[in-house]
Amino acid sequence: MIFSDGFWDGRRFEFFFLKSGFLLLVTLTPILFLPQVWNLYTLPKECFVRLIVSFLVVVWAFGNIYSPKSGIYFPPLGFPIVLYILALFFSLTQTINPYTGAYEILRQMTYIFFFFLVVNKLKEEKDIANICGAAVAGGLAVSILGVFQYFTPFDPDWLYQVARPSATFGNKNMAAEYVIMVIPLSLALFLQARDERPRLLWAVATIEMVAYTVYANSRGAWLGLTLGGLVTVLIQAQKHKGTKAQRVKEVCASVYLRLRYPSWRTSLLIFLLSIHLVFPYILPMPTKLEVSYGERVSSALDLSSGSASSRLAVWANTLEMVRDHPFGVGINNWKVVYPKYSRSRVIDELTSSETHFEEAHNDYLQMVAEIGVIGFAFYLWILVALV
């Protein structure tokens, strides 16, 4: 027996490495990049995730061998996930390029394994809070760098950016997508915190991440931030439904006391808010877009010009693809089949023999086209089960 008594017994060995691996993943993945692969800016993150998850799966299997009584927990969410996996493999039979499909399945399997690791090994509320806090730390680091890029001409060769301010993600849209998924965690930790110092930390993190999302000038991120905020508020309202009146009184009393006797913490938060509300209009920023926020929002509502019109054409043509292939064209094969449909319903002027879209810019519609109506129904089942 390699591990016997004390710290180095099998159960403690497994728990130590799994918990450390979870923390490493959520903290380092968003800030990891390699200047040597500047034209493949997501590759280091993906390789890091696969490497760590593969190691954790081995540790998990090792722990179950030496502690067979621990068993494997199969959650209710596992059944629709298994059906979704089967739909992915079935879609390979429909593909023109099965190699890209197999690559995408392997990529998604990494996260599915990670899900089963989490639900089997994260049981204590303290451990879950630590993981959420580590994720917020990663999001805060990305946001601080992104805000710094927005206000300065900081653009070194070793930090490749397709569209700035993108921090370590290469593209501001991808960075903003990540940050808006972390903001609800930061907000929830702020609402749950009882001590002043942790509450201040989560408040600062929330302000900085929201500020970066605004500065990213991504209309999709703005929409995601709005919907995510509403869902978070609804969840918290439901959680405190039974003590609603008392909760409102406590919050009102707390706000009144803080405004009447402002502490340095409250002053700091007000200062941070003031910076982000005032600085964009008084500082010369070489990276600032020429359009105002109002114009940016109105452009999203203008469906007759710009990127909105081209994406509508792609979506309309993708619907034709779904009609012709109800069982899908194969996972990760939308980009292979779409050129054939670029003028099927609406003329897509951006697609030609030299250039074409790599994705539909609508994840749900692209998923229907790739894995079919039945496979997409399994995916919706996962979302409903989560809710």
Disulfide bonds with the S-S distance in Angstrom:
none
